[in-house]
Amino acid sequence: AHVLQPATILEIGVRFGYSAAAFLHGYSAAKYIGIDLDTDSYGGVKGAINWAKKITQPFDAEFIVADTQAMNSFPG
């Protein structure tokens, strides 16, 4: 993210938010949107997205709890 300096970042599959934090620490001016189902299914941990929200609080980060396989389009 530091090299590319993206205006926005869209991540599908946030879980605990460690990639989100890495992106945002690399380029803190980016707007981050993360989508996650936040479920125990598919190897996830229910409630993990709450940790992602906590560790990305200082940044412009938005989280959407949704099933991306059922979405017709993505934000932006």
Buried (B, 14 or more C-beta within 10 A) or exposed (E): BEEEEBEEBBBBEBBBBEBBBEBBBBBEEBBBBBBBBBBEEEEBEEEBBEBBBEBBEEBEBEBBEBEEEEEEEEEE
